[in-house]
Amino acid sequence: MATSPGQPSNETVEIIGQQPTTGRWSPVVGPETLGLLDYFRTTQSITDESRAVLQAEALRILGRCVPPDALTDSETGLAVGYVQSGKTMSYTTVAALARDNGYRMIIVITGVSVPLFRQSSDRLKRDLRLADRPDRKWQYFENPRPQGSDRRSIEDTLADWNDASVPESEHQTILIPVLKNHTHLRNLVQVISALDLRSVPILVIDDEADQAGLNTRVRQNDESTTYRRLLELRRLLPHHTFLQYTATPQAPLLINIIDTLSPRFASVLTPGPDYTGGREFFLQGGQLIRTVPPGDIPSANNALAEPPGSLLDALRAFFLGVSAGLVQSGGAGNRSMLVHPSQSTTLHREYLQWVTQTKDAWQRILEAPPDDPDRVDLLQDFRTAFDDLASTVADLPSFDDLAARLPHAIRRTHIEEVNAVRGRTPQVNWRTTYSHILVGGQAMDRGFTVEGLTVTYMPRSAGVGNADTIQQRARFFGYKRSYLGYCRVYLENDVRAAYRLYVEHEEDVRTRLLEHQETGTPLTEWKRAFFLTRALQPTRRNVLQLDYMQGTISDAWYSPDAPHDSEEAVENNRVVAEAFLGTLTLGDDEGDERRTPEQRHKVAEHVPLRHAYQELLTKLRTTWPSDSQRFTGVLLQVNAYLEANPDAECQVYQMSGGQLRRRSVDENSEIKNLFQGENFAEVNGRRETTYPGDRNIRGQSGLTIQIHRLSIRDDQGAEIASNVPAVAVWVPSEMAADWVIQDTQ
């Protein structure tokens, strides 16, 4: 990018010499991106390493987007971060980089409520320094309306890009934040429809992409209103990339791959070193998690007449943390507590009343004379909470120092109900005071930032068990490394377990996406297969046209129903099976001498499981949908087991010594029964087992593989496929692991 006449001489462009080959083109880092990264380093205290990662990931993401010099094209991408990990910082960097590389318009679809929209739009204006920078590189249009002057101003701004008399340094990039609401999106569509956008490169950023914008009526063969507006918008943009940002990618990944919002590429975001997420809270000892006992959970059968003991414990931990902040820093920044009882606003008011009454009572008691019995008892309760905090905070001030500041800490804490009961969710003014207690429900889920959150009290169940919904409630994740020891999360026991299992699932999805990211191939080629406990569903089913399968195989056989489904797959599997058997030393298996030839098999014992996995299982092709999904589950389980047990062994049987075994199919073209049953002989009036049945042909321990060679017959006995390999796998219980699979074919 050359410097134009009149451009300030201190502007620089950083040329990235070697870009990853996985991108469509190679963006360059220019003054807008460098200025933004400098701003982040100054205001967010990001390290040089974090700055380099942020820049590299923005380059990778934009490099997968439609090149700015393309005449007409569209693309859909997905950026996956952690909850509260800095996704806004990432997409703001991508937006700045897009401006450096000639994108003329950036549309940011964000927030499903006014407070969330205001939070995001204010952040955009602040980070891009729109209010105080000396130049006019950006033209900002917030929720544009067709009735005003916005359309004409946008049109005039775009015209400058095509006017040769306007220096490049005076080109302005249009920035349009819009509320993710069908009315505001309709207004934007009307504004955009009046513009000539041919050859205008546009970046559309969908913040919290798994929420609101997906088609919730796909199973009714219809389109939900907000989804329809997004389609209308995209149809009006001949040259654009639709870039989705989310921390819970289950829904975007599982929607039908032919859906216009289904991403064709994904980029996994790296959090900064101070980020603390699921691993710190749920996988590394759990010392910050406290269990809310069943008796403290309000329900129809358990009406609570007074504040539960666990809520009082949480309040004591919070107020001591506030006192410590006052002692150590004089109250710099914020400390906050989140009380998240349910979606019911009636319960919100009840908890709000309990918290308020407790605050007032403790304040009054602490102002009593030192020998007052209630004051002595209360301080003893606080000392117990102090001992608990001391187990995770290395530099905790003394109890006497904290007790001295407790009256001030409690008195100056602001308590607020945060919900949309009157149609508008109140916005929290974090500058009014150091410490806040927020009581609410869904309004404080997805996208809501709680400044300085230390204590979370969530006495609620997992609900319907959607994995992405549960994760989005985790406002307690974030950049908390410097004060992590003060954090406490109070959860019902099943919810605590659900979070731990979700974190394992989240890490699995990220690992698989990272592996695919390096290939540079379209996300449509990525197998939708990952671990997820069957106690959770990946997402709400009303946005999924294609169903998924959840399960595990434990002390059970996987066997294919239709190994003959595809001639191409049969030929592939025939070659793979013969090559694999050629690597083994096979011997006769043991058994009753009265067995028939079909019941006599060849066996190889002590086969390295990794060899069988790599040379046989991963090379097999399964095309029948139910076979494919279940077999992918087998591969997931075996691979996970090998990671922990690299020297594991298995047994391999060549059934009937490789002779053809006749099998018939039913009306669905599925094999009626792959496994031959038991055989018996009558001896002196007693029935003796001569053959235990195919299902019992397996090793005493570990995984067993059976390789069958079949002649497939129809119900009239006519052969419909010959020499068909069918591989059955016995998976022992020690290899059990829950998975979710979706067949996208």
N, C-alpha and C positions, 0 to 999 in steps of 0.2 A: 504494500500500500504506500504509494508515494506521498510526500508532503506537498500539499497544494499551496498556491500563493495565498498569503494572509494567514496561514495556519501558524499558531504559536510554535516557536522553535524548540520549546522544551518538551513537546509531545514526541514520544518514541514509539516505535513498533518493534515487537520482539518476534523474529522469524523462528519458527520451530522447524529445525532442520529435518528431523526424522519423525514422521507421524506414523502411528500404527497402521498396518496394512488393512485392518478391519474397517476403516472408515471409507466413506464415499468420496471425500475430498479433505483437504488439509487447511483448516482455518489458521489465521495468524493472530497473535496477541497484540492488540493495539492500545492506544492511550486510554480508551474507556475502560478496558479490562484492567490495565495496570493501575489506573486511578482508583478503581473499586477495590482491588486487592490491597492497595496501600491504605485505603480507608478502613478495611476490615482489620488490618494489622494494628492500626492505631486505636480503633474503637472497640474491637472484639478481642484484642490481644492474641490473635492467631499467630502461631509459630511459623518460621520460614518453611518448615516441613509441611504444615497444614496448608499454607499458601500454595506451595508447589503441587500438592495433591488436588486442591480445589481447582487450580488452573488446568492441570492435566486432565481431570475428569470433565471439565467444561469443554476442553478441546475434543475429547473423545466423543462426548454427546453431540456437540454441534457437527462434528465430522461425520456422524451417521445421519444427520438431517439432510434435507434437500439442499444442494449447493445454491448459493445466492444467484449464480449466473445461469441456472437452468431456466429454460423457457416456460415449461409447464410441468409440474410434477407434484406429488404429495407423498407424505410419509407419516407414519405413526410410531412413536417411540415411548419407552417406559423407563423412568429413573426411580430406582428403589433405594430408599434410605431406611434408617431406623426411626422410631417414634421420637420426636423432639431432638433430632440429631443435626439439624441445620439444612434441611431441604430448601428452605427459602433462600439461604445464602447461596446454595448451588444454582438454583434457577435464576437468581439475580445475576450471578456471574455468567451464566449461559446467555442471558439477555444482553449483558454488556458486550460479550464476545460477538454476539450476533450483530450488534450495531457496528463494531469494529470491522466486520466483514461484509457490510453492505445490506443487511436486512433492513427493510424500511418500516416495518410495523411489527410490534410485539403486543400480543393480546394475552392478558393473564386472567384466566377464569378462576376465581378464588372465593371461598367463603359461602356457606349456605345460610348465614345469618348476618345481620348488619355488624355486630361486634367482631365476628371473625373476618368479614370483609374489611372492616376498618383496620383491624390489626395487621392484615396483610398489605393493604394499600399504603398505610402509614409507613410500614417497614420499607416498601419499595421506594417511596419518596425520600425517606431518610437515607437509605443506603446509596441511592443514586445521586444524593445531594441536590435534589431538584430545587430546593428553596434557597440555597445559599451559594451555588456554584456560579462563576462569572459568565459562563457561556450558556447557549440555548440549544444544546445538542439534542434534547428531548422535548417533544411536545406531548403533554399529558392530558388525556381525556378520560375522565372517570365516569363509568356508566353512561356513555353517550346516548342522547335521545334524538330521534329524528326530527322533532319539532324545533330544536334550537339551531345554533350556528355551528355545532360540532361537525356536521357533515361537510360543510363548506371549508372549515378550517383544516380538516383532514385532507380534503381534496387539494387545497392550495399547498399544503406541506408536501404531499406526494409529487405535485407538479414541479417543485424545485429540483427534485432528483433528475428530471428529464430536461431541465433547462441548462444548456451548455454555458450560459452566462453566470450561473450560480456556482461559486467555488465549492469544491468538495467539502471544505471545512465548514460550510454553512448548511450542509444537508442535515436535516433534523429527522430523528427516528421517532415514530409515533408510538406512544405507550398507552395502552388501553386496559386498565383493570376493570373487570366486570363481575358483578355478583353472580354466583352460580344459581340463578333463578330464572325460570322460563320467561318471565316478563322482561327482565333486563336483557336476557339473551335475544328476545324478540326485537327489542329496541335496537340492539347492536346489529342484528341481521338487516333491519330496515335501513340503518345508516350505511352499512357495507354494500347493500344491494344497489345503492345509487352511485357507487364508485367504479372506475375502470381499474381493475387490479391485475390486468394482464402484465406479466413479467415483473410483478411486485413481490419480492420474497418476503414472506410473513412467517413468523414463529408464533404459534398458539401454545401457551402453557396452561395445562389443566392441573391446578393445585388440588391435592386430596382427590386424585382421579377415581378412586374406587367409590366415591360418595356422590350421590345425586345424579351424576351425568349418565350412568349406565342405564340400559333399557330394562326397566322393571316390569315390562309387559311382554317380554320376548316369548314367554310360554303361551301367551294368548294370541300369538301371531300379530301383535300390535306394537305400537311405539309409545313409550311414555313421553310426556310433554317436554321435559328438559332435554332428553335424548334427541327428540325430533328437532329441537332448536339447534343443538350442536351439529346435527347432520346438515341442516339448512345453512349454517354458518360455513361448514367445510365445503359445501358445494359452491359457495360464492368465492372461494379462495383457490384460484387455479395454480398457485405456486406457494405451497405452505408445508410446514411440518407441525403435526399435532403431538406435543410432548407432554406425557402424563407423569406427574410426580406423586408418589405415595410411599407410605411405610408399610402398608398392608396390601400386597399386590395380588392376593388370591383371586379376587373377582376379575381384574383386567387380564390375568393370565388364563383364566378358565372360560371366559366368554368365547363364543364361537369364533374361530380364526378367520371366518369370512366377514365378521362384523367390522364395520369401518373403524370402530374404536379399539379393535384388537391390535396390540402393538406388534410391529415387525422387527423391532430390536429392543434390547433392554440394556441398561447400564446400572451397575451396582455402585452406590455411593459409599465412600469411606468416611466415617465420623472422625472428628478431631480427637486428640489423645485424652482430653478431659471429659469425653463423653462416657456416661455410665448408663447402661441399658440392661436388657434382660439377663445377660451373663452375670453381671455384677450382683443383681438383686436375687436371681433365682438359681443360678448354677454354681456359684462360688461360695457355698456354705449357708447361704440364706440368713446370715446374722442380722440383716436389716429388716427381716420380715417377722411380723407378729400375727398370731392366729386369733381371730375373733371367735370366741366359743359359740356353739349353737344357741345357747340361752340368750346371747346378746344380739341375735339376728331377729329383727321384727318380721312377723308373718301373721296370717289370719289365725293361726293357732298359738301364736306367741306375742301377744300384745304387751308392749313395754310401758310401764307406768312411770319410770324414772330413767335418768341417763344410765346406760349400761356401764359396767366397770371398765370394759376395754376402751370405751370412749374417753373416760376420765384418765386412763393411762396414757392415751394418745395426746390428750390436752396437756398433761404434765410434761411429757417429752417435748412437746412443741414449745411451751412457755420457757422451759429451761434452755432450749436452743436459742430462743429470742434473747433471753438474758445473756447468754454467752456472746451473741453478736453485739449486744450493747456494750459489754465489758471489753471485748477485743477490738471492735472497730467503731464504736460509737453509733452503730446502726447504719452502716453503709450498705447500699443496695436494698434488698428485701428478704424477708423470711415469711413463708406462708404455709398454711395448712389447708388441706382439701378434705371436706366431709362429703362423701359421695354415696348416700344411702340407697337410692333407687330412682326410677323415673317418676315416681309419685310425688307431686308437689305437696301433698298433704304431709308426707313424711319429711319433706324438706323443711316445712315450717316447724314440725315437731323437733327435729334435730337443731334447727336454728334457735328454738326456744331453749332447749337443753344447754346448748353451748353458751348462749347469752346469760342464762341464769347461773351457770357454773362460773363463768367469768366474773359476774357481779359478786357472787358469794365468796369466791376465793380472794377477790380484791378487798372485800370488806374484812375478811378474816385476817389477811396479812397485815392490815393496818391496825389490828388490835395490839394490845401490850404484849411484850415478849413472853410473859408467863401465861397468857391466855390458853386454856386447854385445847380449844379448837385450832388455834394457830400452831401449837406444838404438834398436834396430830397431823395437820396439813403439811407442815414442813417435813415430818417423818415420811409421809407419802412421797413428797418431792425428792427426798434423799434416796428412796428406793429407785425412783426414775433416774436420778443422777447416777447411781451405781450402774444402771443399765447403759446409759449414754457413755459412761467412762470406759465401757468395754469396747467401744468402737471409735472413740475420739481421743487421740493421743495427747492433745494439748488443751484439754478441757479445763477451764478455770476452776478454782476451788469451789466447793459447795457454798461456803460462806459468802464468797464474792457473788455467786449467782443468786443466792437467796436475797442478798441486799438489793438486787436490781429487779427481783420478781414483781413487786407491786407496780413499778413503772412498766415493765414488759407486758403485764396483763392489762393495765389501764390503757395503754396506747395501742392495743391490738384492735383493729377494725374488723367487725364481723359483717358479712354480707351474703344475702341469698342470691344465687346466680341461676336463674332459669327464665323461661319465656312465658311465664304464667299470664302476663298482661300483654302479650303480643310482641314485646321487645325484651331481649336479654340485656340486662344492665352491663355497662362497660366498667371494668375495675380501673380506678385511678391509682396506679401503683406509687405515685409520688406523694400522696397525702400522708402516709405513715409507713413506718418500717415493716410492721407485721400485720398480716391479714389472715383471717379464717373465712374460707369460702364454702358455702353449703349449697349443693345443687345436684343435678343429675346429668341428663344427656347434653345439656348446653355446655358442659365442661368436658365432653369427650373429645372427639376428633378435631384437631387443629387448634384447640384452646391452649394458650400458653399461660402457665401459672409461674410468675416470677419468684425465684428463690424458694421453690417448694421443698419442704423438708419432711413433713408428716402427712401421710394420706390415710384416711380412715374410710374403708369401703365395706360396710356390713351388708353385702348383697350377694346373691347367687350368680352363677355364670349365665343365667337366663337360658335362651335357646341354644347357646353353645356355639355361636358363629365365631371362628378363630379371629377373624379380622376385627370384629366388634370388640371382643375382649381386649385385644392388644391396644386398640385405640383409646381405651380408658386409662392406659398407663401413662398418665401425665407425670408420674413420678420419675420417668426416665428423663435424661437430659445432661447438660454440661454441669455436673455436680461434684466432680472429682475433689475440688478444694474443700467441700463441706459434706462429703458423702457420709461421714460417720454420724452426722446429726440426723440423717434420714431414717425414717421408720415407715413401714407400710403395713397396715392392719387389714387382713383379708380373711374371709371365710375359708375354711380348710380346703374345700373342693375348688374354690377359685384360685387359691394358692397353687394347688396341684395343676390346674389348667394353665396357669401362667408358665410354670416350669416346663410343661409339655409343649406349650406354644413356642417357647424360646428355642427348644430343640428343633422344632419344625422350622422356625424362622431361619436358623443357622443352616439347616439343610437346603432350604430354598435358595438362600443367598449363595451357598457353595455351588449349587448346580447352575444358577444363573451366571456366576463368575466363570465357570468352566465353559459355558456356551458363549459368553461374551468374547472370550479369546478366539473363538473360531471365526467370528465375523459373518457367520451364516444367519439367514433370517430366523426370527424367533418362531416362525411357523414350523420350522424343522425341529424345534426343541420339544422333547418328550415331556408332557405334563405329568410328572411322576415325582413324588416326594413323600417324606415321612410326615404323618400327622395322626395323633391319637384319635381313635374312633369316638372318644368322648366329645370331640369337637368336629363341627362341620367347617370346611374351609371358608365359606362365605354364604350369603343368603342365596337360595336357589332361584329366586324370582328373576335374577339377572342372567341365568345360565340357560342357554338353549340346549347345549350338549350336557348330558348328565355325567357324573363321575362315579367311580367305584371306590369305596373304602373297605379295608379289610386287613387281615394278616393270615399267614399260613403257619400253623403251629401244630407239631405232631400230626401232620396231615400230608396228603399227596396233592401236588399240582399235576393234573393230566390234561392234555388238550382235547377239546371237543371236536375240532375240525382241522386236523393237521393237513388235510387234503384240499383246503379252501382255495389255494392259489398254486397253479402249476409252477410258477416262477419260484415261489417260496419252497415248494416240495423239492425242486432241483437244487436250490441253495442248501437246504437242510440235508439232503442226501450227500452232497459233497462234504459238508462240514462234519456230519456224523462219521462217514467213512474215514476221513482224514484223522479225526480225533481217535477213533478206535485203533487206527494204525499206530498210534503213539503208545498204546497200552500193552502190557503183557497179560493176556487173558487165559484163565484156566477154567476147568469144569467146576461148577458149583456143587455143593454137597446136597444130598437129598435121598429120598426113598428110591430104591431100585425099580419100583413099579411105576415110576413116572413115565408119561408118554414123551416122545421126542420134543413135542411143543413145550413141555414143562421142564426141559433140561436147558440150563442157561450157561453162558460164559460169564465170568466175573473177574474184575481187577480190584484188589483191595489196596488200601493205603495210597490211593491216588491223591496227590496234592490238590486240595480244593481250588487253589488259585489257578492251577493248570486247567482243571475242568471248567472253571468259570470263564477263563479267558479264551480257551481254544474250542469250547463247545457252547456253553450257555449264552454268552454274549454274541455269538455269531449266528444263532438260530433266528429265523424269521417267523413271526406269528402274525397272521392277517385277520383271523376271525376276532371280532371286537372283544368278546369276553375272554378268549384265550390270551389276547395281547395284553389286556389290562392285568389279568392275574399273573401272567408270566413276568411282566414288568415288576410286579410286586415281589416275585421270587428273586429277581435280579437285585432289587433294592436290598432285600433282607440278606442275601448271600454276600453282597459287596460290603454292607455294614459289618457283618460278622467277620469278614476277612480283615477289615481294618483293625479290629481288636485281636484277631487270632490269625496272623499271617501264615502260621505253620499248620493250619487245620487240614485234615484229610477227609476223603470221602470214598464210597464204594460205587463202582460202575458195573451194571449188569447189561450184557447184550442178550436180550430176551430171545429164547428159543435158539440160541447160538447163531442168530442172524437169519433164520428161516422166516419165510413169509407167514404172517398170522392173519387169518381172515376175520374181518370185523364188518358189521352192517351198520347202516345209518338210519335214523328216524326221519319223520316227515320234515324236520328242520335241517336235514343234512348233517346232523351231529352224530358222532359215534355213540351207539347205545351203551356200550361198556368196553372200555379199553382193557380193563383187567379181567383175566380169566379167574373164575372162582375156585373154591376148594374141590378136591377129588378124594373119594373114599373107596375102600375095598372091604368086602364082607369076609371076615376070618372067624370061623368057629362061632358064628352068630353075633359077632361083635363088629362094629364099624370102625375101621382104622383109617386115619388120614394118610393118604399117599402123596398129596400135594397141598400145601397150606393156602394156595391162592396167590395170585400175583401181588396183591397188596401187602403180603407178608414177606415178599422177596426183597429184603433190605438188610443193611448192616445192623449190628447190635447197638451202634451209636453213630452219631454224626449224620451227615447228609448222604442220601442214596440217589443215584441216577439210574433209571431204566431206559434203554434205547430199544424201542420196538420197530419192527419192519412190517408194514401192513399191506394187505390187499383189501381195499375198501369196496364193499358190495352194497347195492340198493336192496329194497325190501323184496325184490324178485330174485335176488341172488346174482344178478349181473354185476360184473366188476366195473366200477366207475373210476378207480384210480389204483395204480399198482406201485409197489416198491416205495411206499410212503413212510418216511421216518417219523416216529412219534416219540418224543422225549418226556418222560414222567419224572418228577422230582419229589422225593420225600424230604420234608423240611422239619427237623426236630425242634422242640420247644425252645431250646437255647438260642435259636436263630429268630425267634418271633420278634416282630416289630410292626407297628401299625403304619399303614400307608394310604395315600389317596392317589388314584390314577384316573386320568381322563383321556379317552381315545379321541383324537382330533381328526381322524381320517374320515 
